[in-house]
Amino acid sequence: MTTDTERAIETIEYGGFADLLKPDSKWVIGGFPGWEFREPDAVAVVQNGRLRVTALPLTRTNPMIQFFDNAKHMYYSTETFAVPPGGEISVELEIRALKINGVPNDFYDGFVSVNLLDFSTGMAIDFFVSNECFATVYARLPFPGAVAPDDDSTKYFALFKEQPLPKGEQQTHRYKITYNQGSDELLFYVEDQLVNHEVNVPKMDSFIAALGMMTEKDIVDGKSISCHGQGLTAEWSPLTITKRLAS
């Protein structure tokens, strides 16, 4: 951890992938009570401080709950990251994604994610990355236990914005999400370029980070249609987390 007291900045690196199988790992398999986001034959490799996971084919489905069907294999951080009151927090990392045997030019047929999740409010702030493009995601979802707002606002939503990868397909790119609690803003960056800016964002006091391998296909007539033999290889660097106190 490094701290710049003059500018009130704290920066930490959150990785620890080499300890993935240890009881005190910084990452655990994600999910909710009664449902794990785990591909049973996924292969995880840690090299040079990075986590690379291949699941071929994807197999996990749920015909009843959409976000259970979406997330195939996911790791949750064991640490919860507090947002400085009225201040700002950024999460930055590198991601490389490879969809295998998927439908060409169908982004939601399979992608790799980084997710910032606040289960108390249902907020989910994400980057999705696949062969063809990336998407920023700004959502409030009906997670088990989440408390929906009791006002006239839209209770649940998911806003996806897809854009081409700046350096081409299957390349490593750097992604950053910045949340400013004081101004209620979200800023998304790829290769240090601002790619999306959301305003009037509901307050978050804290969140966990998640690393995922996912699809996003609507359940049809009570049946999942998300798996058809395709697979994914995902690679993540450690996260750089920077906090700035309110000025």
Summary of the structure (lengths in Angstrom):
residues: 247
radius of gyration: 17.4
end to end distance: 21.2
largest distance: 58.0
contacts: 750
relative contact order: 0.28
helix: 4%
strand: 50%
